[in-house]
Amino acid sequence: MRFLRLAKKNRDVSPTSLDTLYSNRVTILIRKKYSVSDELAILRQRDVKAEEFDAYNAYVEDCKAKAKEEMELD
């Protein structure tokens, strides 16, 4: 996040860098609750355990919204 603050201050952030920073931030937020193995298991069983998948998906969408808010995107 320090890089983002410095880059935004200097207006030196390329769209590719912002995309990468956003993607990395979303991943960090998701990892606070789900490991990669957890995610794969949920995705494999999404048709069998629809409620669990829905909860996971809602969490991911919240993480994406939080990352955009933190980065002042949109």
N, C-alpha and C positions, 0 to 999 in steps of 0.2 A: 504494500500500500504506500510505502514511502516513495517508491519510484513513481507511482501514479500521481501523487501530490506534486512531486518535483516536475514531472513531465507536463502536467496540466498547467502548472504555474508558468512554465516556459513555452507552452504550446508546441512541444516537440513530439507529441505522441502520434504515431502513424495509426491508421485504422487497423492494420494488422496487429500492432502492439496492443491496442485496446482490446481487440478480440481475444488475444492470447491472455491478457490480464484478466478479462472477464471470465473466460473459460476456466482458468486456474482458480479464481476466487470461488466460482460455483462448485468446483470439485472439492476445494477445502471445506466449504460449508456442508456439502453432502457427506464427506468423510467424518464429520463430527457425529453422525448418526449411523451411517451405513458403510461397511467395508466393501471392497470390490466384490468379494465373494458373496456378501449379502445381496448386493445389487444383482449379480448374475443369477442367484437362486430365485429372487423375486421375479426377475424377468422370465426365467424358464417356466415358472409356475403361475404366470399371470392369469391364465385361463382357469386354473384350478383354485387359486387363492386370490380371487378378484378383489376382495376387501383389502388384503395386505398390499396388493399392487396399487390400488387406489390411494392408500395412505402414503405409500412410497412416492407415487407420482405427485401428489399434492405437496409433499415435503420438497421434492426437487423443484417444483414450480415456485415455492416460497423462497428457496435458496436463490433461484435465478432472479426473482424480484428484489431480494435483499442485496445481491451483488450489484444489480443495476442502480439501486438506491445509493449504496455506498460509493459507487463510482460516478454517481451523478450522470448516468446515461438515460436517454429518453426524457 
